[in-house]
Amino acid sequence: MTLAPETTDLKIQLRLAENWLTVCDLGTLTPGRGVAALLPDGRQAALFRDRSGRLYAIGNRDPFTGAAVLSRGLTGTHAGRPYVASPLLKQRFDLESGQCLDDESVRVPAYEVRAAV
């Protein structure tokens, strides 16, 4: 989903099972920086907005260390795919699929995300 940066009255929602969960205001997301959101089951999601306004959400827990830090990682692109690099051991995770780009056997959850009124 792509959004104009000046749109600020929208809420970010994640799809959990059959329902949408509102997690924050769109204005909370600064392009290139992540935000962590606590989910009802105690897990965390890392939310991102890129410079073109696209929204992404993946699990916040780094599977290599167990720390909830992916929302603090550095964003970038590799072969045209957006990723976040863990701030601890620097493994990169595809923001669309959750797939680790440095170890094909590792993946974090990826969530469908939207902006809604």
VEXDREN-2710 file (C-alpha; in Angstrom, 1 decimal):
% VEXDREN-2710
k/r/px/py/pz
1/MET/0.0/0.0/0.0
2/THR/1.3/3.5/-0.9
3/LEU/0.3/6.6/1.0
4/ALA/0.9/10.3/0.6
5/PRO/3.1/11.5/3.5
6/GLU/0.8/14.4/4.2
7/THR/-2.0/12.0/5.1
8/THR/-2.1/12.1/8.8
9/ASP/-5.6/11.2/10.0
10/LEU/-5.2/7.5/9.1
11/LYS/-4.6/4.6/11.5
12/ILE/-2.3/1.8/10.8
13/GLN/-3.9/-1.6/11.0
14/LEU/-2.5/-5.2/10.9
15/ARG/-4.5/-8.2/9.9
16/LEU/-4.5/-10.8/12.7
17/ALA/-6.4/-13.9/11.6
18/GLU/-9.8/-12.6/10.4
19/ASN/-9.7/-9.2/12.1
20/TRP/-7.9/-5.9/11.7
21/LEU/-6.1/-4.5/14.7
22/THR/-5.4/-0.8/14.9
23/VAL/-1.9/-0.3/16.2
24/CYS/-0.9/3.4/15.7
25/ASP/-1.5/6.6/13.8
26/LEU/0.1/6.9/10.4
27/GLY/2.0/10.0/11.6
28/THR/3.9/7.8/14.1
29/LEU/5.8/6.2/11.2
30/THR/8.7/8.2/10.0
31/PRO/10.1/6.9/6.6
32/GLY/13.1/4.8/7.1
33/ARG/12.6/4.2/10.8
34/GLY/10.6/1.4/12.6
35/VAL/8.0/1.4/15.4
36/ALA/7.3/-1.5/17.6
37/ALA/3.6/-2.5/18.4
38/LEU/2.5/-4.9/21.1
39/LEU/0.0/-7.4/19.8
40/PRO/-2.9/-8.9/21.9
41/ASP/-1.1/-12.3/22.3
42/GLY/2.0/-10.6/23.7
43/ARG/4.1/-10.8/20.6
44/GLN/5.4/-7.6/18.9
45/ALA/5.3/-6.3/15.3
46/ALA/7.8/-4.0/13.7
47/LEU/6.1/-1.4/11.5
48/PHE/7.8/0.6/8.8
49/ARG/7.0/3.2/6.1
50/ASP/9.4/3.7/3.3
51/ARG/10.1/7.0/1.6
52/SER/7.5/6.3/-1.1
53/GLY/4.9/5.8/1.6
54/ARG/4.6/1.9/1.4
55/LEU/3.8/0.2/4.7
56/TYR/5.3/-3.0/6.0
57/ALA/4.9/-5.0/9.2
58/ILE/7.0/-8.0/10.3
59/GLY/7.7/-9.7/13.7
60/ASN/9.9/-7.6/15.9
61/ARG/11.8/-10.5/17.5
62/ASP/15.2/-11.2/16.0
63/PRO/15.3/-15.0/15.7
64/PHE/19.1/-15.1/16.0
65/THR/19.2/-13.5/19.4
66/GLY/15.6/-13.6/20.7
67/ALA/15.7/-9.8/21.3
68/ALA/12.7/-7.7/20.2
69/VAL/14.8/-5.2/18.2
70/LEU/14.0/-5.4/14.5
71/SER/12.0/-2.1/14.7
72/ARG/15.3/-0.4/15.6
73/GLY/17.1/-1.8/12.6
74/LEU/18.4/0.0/9.5
75/THR/16.3/-0.2/6.4
76/GLY/17.5/-0.5/2.8
77/THR/17.0/-2.4/-0.4
78/HIS/18.7/-5.4/-2.0
79/ALA/17.9/-6.4/-5.5
80/GLY/14.9/-4.1/-5.4
81/ARG/13.4/-5.7/-2.2
82/PRO/13.0/-3.6/0.9
83/TYR/14.7/-5.0/4.1
84/VAL/15.5/-4.2/7.7
85/ALA/18.9/-5.2/9.1
86/SER/18.9/-6.3/12.7
87/PRO/20.8/-3.9/14.9
88/LEU/22.5/-6.7/16.8
89/LEU/24.0/-9.2/14.3
90/LYS/23.0/-7.4/11.1
91/GLN/21.0/-10.2/9.4
92/ARG/18.6/-8.7/6.8
93/PHE/14.9/-9.5/6.7
94/ASP/12.7/-8.9/3.7
95/LEU/10.0/-6.4/4.8
96/GLU/7.4/-8.0/2.5
97/SER/7.8/-11.7/3.3
98/GLY/9.8/-11.8/6.5
99/GLN/12.4/-14.0/4.9
100/CYS/16.0/-13.7/6.1
101/LEU/18.1/-12.6/3.2
102/ASP/21.3/-14.0/4.9
103/ASP/19.9/-17.5/5.9
104/GLU/17.2/-19.0/3.8
105/SER/16.1/-21.3/6.7
106/VAL/15.0/-18.4/8.9
107/ARG/11.9/-16.2/8.6
108/VAL/10.0/-13.8/10.8
109/PRO/6.2/-13.4/10.6
110/ALA/5.0/-10.9/8.0
111/TYR/1.7/-9.1/8.4
112/GLU/-0.8/-7.6/6.0
113/VAL/-0.9/-3.9/6.8
114/ARG/-3.2/-1.1/5.8
115/ALA/-4.0/2.5/6.6
116/ALA/-7.7/3.2/7.4
117/VAL/-9.8/5.9/8.8
END
